[in-house]
Amino acid sequence: MLLVSILIAAVAYLLGSIPTGYLLMRFFRKQDIRTIGSGNIGATNVLRSGAKGLGATTFLLDMLKGCAAVWLGSVVWVSLPLFFHITPTLPMRDFQAIAAVFAVLGHMFPVWLRFKGGKGVATGFGVFLVAAPLAALAAISVFAVILLLTRYVSMASILGSASFPLFAFFLVKGEKPALFIAAQFIVAFLIIAKHHENIRRLLSGTENRFGSSRSQERKPA
């Protein structure tokens, strides 16, 4: 079972590490998104580059790769007794939890881009849209309300991520194994930690609001 868990983790990481924003900007605009704006490869920076369609597509694809990783964990759990005559010793939600954490890690630290990736919001939403759909929808609603009220994407991402474990506690039905619960807090923590620079700017009052004008091109390091 350890080998199966490692396999799930590896495949989920590779799925999560597909740098969709980087690839879309390279293919359609012949630009390196890492040299534009914040340098982040996620949907927000792609959107702020002026590529609204590519920004929306990046969010969708980043979400879907998270969905795919957790769905894979579910499929493996179901397939073990059917095709390999192995009875899983872990609940299906533990398999989903492993896939969720490693898909988000893959997005944040993609091997293809020297481990410099995005902040994991869309992928984090995707993994829990499969594993805990009602809680994920509630958390993305918090994101939407905060963004509407403040126009700070970073604040909306932080508060939406922080709210997810609370929503999961009340909205997830059935068995909730320890690893599944731990994954909720791990993913939320990873997303919040990835926003550490944004947190500093929010506290200092220098964070950019969504839709505000900003210099697109980054200065060479």
C-alpha positions in Angstrom: 0.0 0.0 0.0 2.9 2.3 0.6 4.0 1.8 -3.0 0.5 2.7 -4.2 0.5 5.8 -2.1 3.9 6.9 -3.5 2.6 6.3 -7.0 -0.4 8.4 -6.4 1.7 11.2 -4.9 4.1 11.1 -7.9 1.4 11.2 -10.6 -0.5 13.9 -8.7 2.7 16.0 -8.4 3.4 15.7 -12.1 -0.2 16.6 -13.0 -0.1 19.6 -10.7 3.3 20.7 -12.0 2.0 21.3 -15.6 2.6 25.1 -15.9 -0.5 26.0 -17.8 -0.2 29.8 -17.5 3.4 29.6 -18.7 2.6 27.3 -21.6 -0.5 29.3 -22.7 1.5 32.6 -22.8 4.4 31.0 -24.6 2.2 29.4 -27.2 -0.3 32.2 -27.9 1.6 35.3 -27.1 5.3 34.2 -27.4 5.9 35.7 -24.0 7.4 34.4 -20.8 4.8 35.2 -18.1 7.7 35.0 -15.5 9.0 38.3 -16.9 5.6 40.1 -16.7 4.0 41.7 -13.7 4.6 39.8 -10.5 6.3 37.0 -12.4 3.9 34.5 -11.1 2.6 31.8 -13.6 -0.9 31.7 -12.1 -4.2 33.0 -13.6 -4.1 36.4 -11.9 -0.8 37.4 -13.4 -1.8 36.1 -16.8 -5.0 38.1 -16.5 -3.2 41.3 -15.4 -0.9 40.9 -18.4 -3.9 41.9 -20.6 -4.6 38.4 -21.8 -8.1 38.0 -20.2 -9.0 34.9 -22.2 -5.8 33.2 -21.3 -6.2 34.2 -17.7 -9.6 32.6 -17.5 -8.3 29.5 -19.3 -5.3 29.3 -16.9 -7.6 29.3 -14.0 -9.8 26.6 -15.5 -6.9 24.3 -16.5 -5.2 24.8 -13.1 -8.5 23.8 -11.5 -9.0 20.8 -13.7 -5.5 19.4 -13.1 -6.3 19.5 -9.4 -9.6 17.7 -10.1 -7.9 15.1 -12.2 -5.3 14.3 -9.5 -7.9 13.7 -6.8 -10.1 11.8 -9.3 -7.1 9.6 -10.0 -6.7 8.9 -6.3 -10.4 7.8 -6.2 -10.0 5.6 -9.3 -6.9 3.9 -7.9 -8.8 3.1 -4.6 -11.7 1.6 -6.5 -9.5 -0.3 -8.9 -7.2 -2.1 -6.4 -9.7 -4.8 -5.4 -11.1 -5.1 -9.0 -8.0 -5.5 -11.0 -5.2 -6.2 -8.5 -7.1 -8.2 -5.9 -5.7 -5.9 -3.2 -8.0 -4.7 -0.4 -7.1 -1.0 0.4 -6.0 -0.5 3.9 -6.7 3.2 3.8 -10.0 4.9 3.2 -10.6 6.4 -0.2 -10.5 9.9 1.3 -6.9 9.3 2.4 -6.0 8.5 -1.2 -7.7 11.7 -2.3 -5.8 13.6 0.5 -2.5 12.4 -0.8 -3.3 13.4 -4.3 -4.6 16.8 -3.2 -1.5 17.8 -1.3 0.9 16.6 -4.0 -1.1 18.2 -6.8 -0.9 21.6 -5.0 2.8 21.1 -4.3 3.4 20.3 -8.0 1.7 23.6 -9.0 3.7 25.6 -6.5 7.0 23.9 -7.1 7.0 22.5 -10.7 10.0 20.5 -11.7 9.8 21.9 -15.2 10.3 25.5 -14.0 13.1 25.0 -11.5 10.4 24.6 -8.7 9.1 28.2 -9.1 5.4 28.0 -9.7 2.1 29.5 -8.8 0.3 30.1 -5.5 -2.1 27.2 -5.7 -5.5 28.8 -5.4 -7.1 27.4 -8.6 -5.4 24.0 -8.1 -6.4 24.0 -4.4 -10.0 24.7 -5.4 -9.9 21.9 -8.0 -8.6 19.2 -5.6 -11.3 19.9 -3.1 -14.0 20.4 -5.7 -13.7 16.6 -6.1 -12.9 15.6 -2.5 -15.2 18.0 -0.7 -17.4 19.8 -3.3 -19.8 21.7 -1.0 -16.9 23.0 1.2 -14.9 24.0 -1.9 -17.9 25.9 -3.3 -18.5 27.7 0.0 -14.8 28.7 0.2 -14.8 30.0 -3.4 -17.9 32.0 -2.5 -15.9 33.6 0.4 -13.2 34.4 -2.2 -15.7 36.0 -4.5 -17.3 38.1 -1.8 -14.0 39.4 -0.4 -12.7 40.1 -3.9 -15.9 42.0 -4.7 -15.7 44.1 -1.5 -12.0 44.8 -1.5 -10.6 44.1 -5.0 -7.6 42.4 -3.3 -7.1 39.0 -5.0 -4.5 38.1 -2.4 -6.8 38.8 0.5 -9.6 36.9 -1.1 -7.3 34.0 -1.7 -6.0 34.0 1.8 -9.4 34.2 3.5 -11.0 31.8 1.1 -8.3 29.2 1.7 -8.4 29.8 5.5 -12.2 29.2 5.5 -12.1 25.9 3.7 -11.2 23.6 6.7 -14.1 25.2 8.7 -16.6 24.6 5.9 -15.3 21.1 5.5 -15.9 20.4 9.2 -19.6 21.2 8.8 -20.3 20.2 5.2 -18.3 17.0 4.6 -20.5 14.0 5.4 -19.4 10.5 6.2 -16.0 9.3 7.4 -13.3 12.0 7.8 -10.0 10.2 8.4 -7.1 12.1 10.0 -5.1 12.3 6.8 -8.1 13.8 5.0 -8.5 16.4 7.7 -4.8 17.1 7.7 -4.7 17.6 4.0 -7.3 20.4 4.3 -5.1 22.3 6.7 -1.9 21.6 4.8 -3.3 22.9 1.5 -4.7 26.0 3.2 -1.4 26.6 4.9 0.6 26.2 1.7 -1.6 28.7 -0.2 -1.4 31.2 2.6 2.3 30.8 3.0 2.8 31.3 -0.7 1.1 34.7 -0.2 3.7 35.9 2.3 4.8 38.8 0.1 1.2 39.8 -0.5 0.6 39.7 3.3 3.5 42.1 3.8 2.1 44.5 1.2 -1.4 44.3 2.6 -0.1 45.2 6.1 2.0 48.1 4.6 -0.9 49.3 2.4 1.0 48.8 -0.8 -0.8 45.8 -2.3 -2.3 46.3 -5.7 -6.0 46.0 -6.1 -7.5 44.0 -8.9 -8.0 46.1 -12.0 -5.6 48.8 -10.8 -2.9 50.0 -13.3 0.5 48.6 -12.7 3.7 48.1 -14.7 3.5 44.9 -16.7 7.2 44.3 -17.5 9.5 43.2 -14.8 12.9 44.6 -14.5 15.7 42.1 -15.0 17.0 40.7 -11.8 
